[in-house]
């Protein structure tokens, strides 16, 4: 098939490469505009743009995909289908209906669960046992189109947002190639979505990572995993930001201190009181320092039991 590919972050790179390797003719890659990065604020290409250039594919970067000039640009590009994977802008009806097979989307959840911008991380934060990828025929709603193919992926006990992201990126790439093959054959039977049993998977913000120590330890531990590697879960230690990268739940019969209080310190970890149960913190990062295991951190920093985090 001739394909226009629309995507922006790392998640979409695997799908672009898989389509190219499967022999599809990618006639255009559409990605978000370059953004300034780092201290020098130099313009940096999106991961999809970088991958497209490596493959020698033409790239188009409209600031507004809904603009008439963007619509006309795509109309003049020959394609049978438009494949969308985490593009980052709402696609107008004119583009959705432009090509023979319309627009199909690689969505990182088992729809209708977790419609929205951050389904991967919310699945971890909410303690789901499984997630997956849905290939969907796009309509004007937000992730509401007919489902074409699905694949389930179980979550590991220590799954992070980052590890699940990598798994679903690989699954999505293979599933998209399969979907195009079946679309061309006419063997796919679209399935309507029902109502979503989960809240909309809203975009992640840095503020989400602030740990509320009055919450139960299980919820905090899932937040830590879900927001790893970005935007990360954090608290305050003596006025400085302290990122928590890894921790485990310690069951208690009753609370042994106030919420956020460091209960005890060993050479390998520190234990912090939560609203219910406690957390054994094993990997962290103090503002301005490198990420490290708790043992290394404790050898280089003076921290005492009784200190309350988050204040």
Buried (B, 14 or more C-beta within 10 A) or exposed (E): BBBBBBBBBBBBBBBBBBBBEBEBEBBBBBBBEEEEEEEEEEEEBBBBBBBBEEEEBEBBBBEEBBEEEBBEBBEEBEBBBBBBBBBBBEBBEBBBEBBEBBBBBBBBBBBBBBBBBBBBBBBBBBEBEEBBBBBBBBBEEEBBBBBBBBBEBEBEEEBBBBBBBBBBBBBBBBBBBBBBBBBEEEEBEEBEBEEBEBEBBEEBEEEBBBBBBEBEBBBBBBBBBBBBEEBBBBBBBEEEBBBBBBBBBBEBEEBEBEBBBBBBBEEEBBBBBBBBBBBBBBBBBBEEBEBBBBBBBBEEBEBEEEBBBBE
